[in-house]
Every structure is written in structure tokens, then in C-alpha cells.
Amino acid sequence: MFFLKIKQQFNVQFTYLLSPYKTINMKKGLAFVLAVLGAVALIFGVYTLFSGGATGSQGWIATILGGVFFTSGIGLMKTTKGQSAENNS
């Protein structure tokens, strides 16, 4: 009985490691991180543009990179399809 419980627990963990949904969760995590970093960079860039505290092109660079990261994060969130691993079992 004890070995049967260990075998069942091992099989569940092993199938979770080989689950194709794990890569989907990683994509969703990457999309979230990109969107958050992009939003922070956008806020920083727009703030420095309007406050006039940045010298040179720091505000423009932060705004453009923030826009690129934010749109790529949102686009990745929209195109990632499938269920999460928790909903599959």
C-alpha cells in the first residue's frame, strides 16, 4: 500500500514535468513580465518627457522601448492559447 502511494505520486509528478501545458504557462509568465516592464518603462518615459528632467533622449528611448515591450507582452498574452496545467487534471 505504501509503495502504491509513492508510485502514484511519482507518476503524477512525472506527467506534470512532461506536460505540454507547462510551456504555455511559461509563455503566459513571459507575456506578463514583458507587459509589466513595458508599462513601467512607458510611465517612466512619459514622466521624464513631460517633467523636463531628462537630458538628451532618455525619455524618448524609455517611451519607445516601453511601447515595444508592452505591445509584445499584450500580443503574446492574446495569442497564447490553451489551458493551464491546473485546469487539465
HELIX and SHEET records of a PDB file:
HELIX    1   1 PHE A    2  LEU A   17  1                                  16    
HELIX    2   2 TYR A   21  SER A   51  1                                  31    
HELIX    3   3 GLN A   58  THR A   79  1                                  22    
HELIX    4   4 ALA A   85  ASN A   88  1                                   4    
END                                                                             
